[in-house]
């Protein structure tokens, strides 16, 4: 909801200056990034783990607060511009904090569900399928609800209320059915030295740094495209119905990549499949900048781009899970929550860029809400839609090729050595 519609709600309904609206995303998401690290540290060092498990309770208890805060972001009291900005900052930062408490445990659970690399790839694909199904439903169903009401400002609140209720039901269903197979030993007390060692271990985890940095690129490009496509359809194509078509066809293509990813990773390294996805994405967006002058070409080329993005999105979670074992092998420290929150720290930074950059660029090119745009403004919107993501996809290819060290063979050797260490530990303790 935030990445798709909140910027447009700020600029077109509340009439907030585009640069000021973009800055809300920058500040709030940087705050969220630090909250992710804090929540990850908290989760790794919990001493009161009950029968529900280490991660599942967070999914249960955060659902309703998360829904209420989402609604608050799209419900603006009749304040002055300054009052609206304060409300927007506070509401979005609180929402991000609650989202961290919900999402960090959810993402940290894969290592407790399976230790098999291929199964992790499949779990990551299923997760991405669910994520993109939600994104598809939001893209197709949200704006028709908004425009069906006489007052669009109220329409945003009604639409987000419906999606918030659906979100609560999905989280509760997820809580009821996820199983933590590999139980985590309960800590008797918080060891500050152990926490310090966990942070030091992050600095030595090269695969984690690489995956986090390339995700800063890819997730920033993905979220920026989501935010800008509403402007592109309205002002470049003059066809607002294209937003729903984009949601159905382009995001639908992600399901194709989600289906293909496990098949490809059975034959090729996850690293190579990741690079392939970025290559497809970059080529499609370069073509889109020159050719997407009508709804068909926009939907077609964006669908191809999202096909490539789907490979990267599906594999991110599997790669991060592999980084947990690499970190344990490299340093002797295992910290699922901190590793995952470090990764999401960069995802939140990417969301900050995805909200801030469009606001600044739209101001720079002279964007005026609900008016016919100048040629300069149109070029700016087109560049945001295609050039930004193409450049970052190419940069990701280079970083993954040269910097990511984990091949499938190396991962299997690491797992064998970790199992050997665990087998040796009881003997050492007995001696």
Beta strands, then each sheet from edge to edge (+ up, - down):
end
